[in-house]
Each structure stands twice: as C-alpha cells, then as structure tokens.
C-alpha cells in the first residue's frame, strides 16, 4: 500500500511540475477573454482587473517553466495564443471603442467604412509581432520593438484614464490623433528598435544605469500621477529605451 501511495504522489507531483506553467498560461487566456467581453460591454474596471491578472499569469508562467525546467513547444504555443487574446485582441478592441463615436466621418468627409475598424490594425500587428518573436532568438536581454503587454498597457491605460478622469481628452476627441496613435503603436510592435527588458547581464551598477533610471523614474511617475501615470510610464519606458539604445 505504501508503495502505491509513493508512486501516486510521485506521479501527481510530476504532473503538476510539467503542467503548472501551462495552467498559468491558460489562466492568462481566461482572464483575457473575460476582459475582452467586459471591454465591449463598457465595463472598463473589470477589464483593467483582468489585464492585471493576465500580466501576472504571463510573468509567472515563464518564471515557473524555467524554475522547474518544464519548457516545452506546447507551452510556447500556448503562451503566444494566450497573449494574442490578452495583449492582441484587447488593445485592438480598445481602439475600436475609441473610434466608435466618430462613425464613418473624418474631416467632414464620409467614408465607406466606419473608422472603428482602423483600431483593429493593432490586433493584426500584435499577431505579427508575436509570430516574429517566436522565431527570433536574439531577444534575450532586450526586445525588438514594443512588446504586446506593454503596448496593451499603453493603449488601454490611455483609454481608461480618459473614461475615468477625462484625461487625454485631446486625444480621444480627435480622430486624426487616434489614427496617428494606432499607426505608431502598430509600427512599434514590429519595428527593430531595441526596447529594454528587465533582465540583468551583470550585477555591476554601471552596466545597469538604464534600468535604474527606468525604475526610479517609473516609481516617481506612478506616485505623482497614479492612474494617469500608467500610460505615461510606458511612454517614459520607450524614451529611456531610445536614449540607451547602444547599451541594450
């Protein structure tokens, strides 16, 4: 009997070890689906909570996979598919909602399609970015282009701040600026510009000035501006990455 219990416990622990990371990834996917639904319904607070959960799951699935050495091709595919919903569909739907009030009119001209569909370009380029990332073996200590979670935080953060505090109204009341924002973020997703990753090549302070500046400035921005500071933090991250290109 004891030997049966031993083998049962061993099999159970081995199953958990091999599938815990995938379970976290599926948690990311589930939270992303719920967030997308509530975004369409106009419940932005629930969407915000779901995005926070997706980011947490997305961070820890990779962390757990490396810790227990359960990396697999299945996990890689699941991660991209989950990210496509949480960090591809949601930002595209965010821009879809942002364009909705403008209908099919721009500068007094009527188009044959509604402007809201332009927002889905973000989803298309997010998908392209995830595919490129899966094939690129260089992005160990930095990202090429803006990663999808950060882009999602930027776009949803801007829209959420606008809805909750009426901040950034200049942006969301001007269809041309929204088009520019959509095009710029779509391009950043697939650009070759190096973006900082919070992975340390060494423990020497002089090798990590850019990360220290990012962390210090980021904490200050969030402390001062709070909710409004979330999208501002992403803009700050992009600027710091551009300044320290040669050190990434």
C-alpha positions, 0 to 999 in steps of 0.5 A, spaced: 500 500 500 505 504 501 508 503 495 502 505 491 501 511 495 509 513 493 508 512 486 501 516 486 504 522 489 510 521 485 506 521 479 501 527 481 507 531 483 510 530 476 504 532 473 503 538 476 511 540 475 510 539 467 503 542 467 503 548 472 506 553 467 501 551 462 495 552 467 498 559 468 498 560 461 491 558 460 489 562 466 492 568 462 487 566 456 481 566 461 482 572 464 483 575 457 477 573 454 473 575 460 476 582 459 475 582 452 467 581 453 467 586 459 471 591 454 465 591 449 460 591 454 463 598 457 465 595 463 472 598 463 474 596 471 473 589 470 477 589 464 483 593 467 482 587 473 483 582 468 489 585 464 492 585 471 491 578 472 493 576 465 500 580 466 501 576 472 499 569 469 504 571 463 510 573 468 509 567 472 508 562 467 515 563 464 518 564 471 515 557 473 517 553 466 524 555 467 524 554 475 522 547 474 525 546 467 518 544 464 519 548 457 516 545 452 513 547 444 506 546 447 507 551 452 510 556 447 504 555 443 500 556 448 503 562 451 503 566 444 495 564 443 494 566 450 497 573 449 494 574 442 487 574 446 490 578 452 495 583 449 492 582 441 485 582 441 484 587 447 488 593 445 485 592 438 478 592 441 480 598 445 481 602 439 475 600 436 471 603 442 475 609 441 473 610 434 466 608 435 463 615 436 466 618 430 462 613 425 464 613 418 466 621 418 473 624 418 474 631 416 467 632 414 468 627 409 464 620 409 467 614 408 465 607 406 467 604 412 466 606 419 473 608 422 472 603 428 475 598 424 482 602 423 483 600 431 483 593 429 490 594 425 493 593 432 490 586 433 493 584 426 500 587 428 500 584 435 499 577 431 505 579 427 509 581 432 508 575 436 509 570 430 516 574 429 518 573 436 517 566 436 522 565 431 527 570 433 532 568 438 536 574 439 531 577 444 534 575 450 536 581 454 532 586 450 526 586 445 525 588 438 520 593 438 514 594 443 512 588 446 504 586 446 503 587 454 506 593 454 503 596 448 496 593 451 498 597 457 499 603 453 493 603 449 488 601 454 491 605 460 490 611 455 483 609 454 481 608 461 484 614 464 480 618 459 473 614 461 475 615 468 478 622 469 477 625 462 484 625 461 487 625 454 481 628 452 485 631 446 486 625 444 480 621 444 476 627 441 480 627 435 480 622 430 486 624 426 490 623 433 487 616 434 489 614 427 496 617 428 496 613 435 494 606 432 499 607 426 505 608 431 503 603 436 502 598 430 509 600 427 512 599 434 510 592 435 514 590 429 519 595 428 527 593 430 528 598 435 531 595 441 526 596 447 529 594 454 527 588 458 528 587 465 533 582 465 540 583 468 547 581 464 551 583 470 550 585 477 555 591 476 551 598 477 554 601 471 552 596 466 545 597 469 544 605 469 538 604 464 534 600 468 535 604 474 533 610 471 527 606 468 525 604 475 526 610 479 523 614 474 517 609 473 516 609 481 516 617 481 511 617 475 506 612 478 506 616 485 505 623 482 500 621 477 497 614 479 492 612 474 494 617 469 501 615 470 500 608 467 500 610 460 505 615 461 510 610 464 510 606 458 511 612 454 517 614 459 519 606 458 520 607 450 524 614 451 529 611 456 529 605 451 531 610 445 536 614 449 540 607 451 539 604 445 547 602 444 547 599 451 541 594 450 
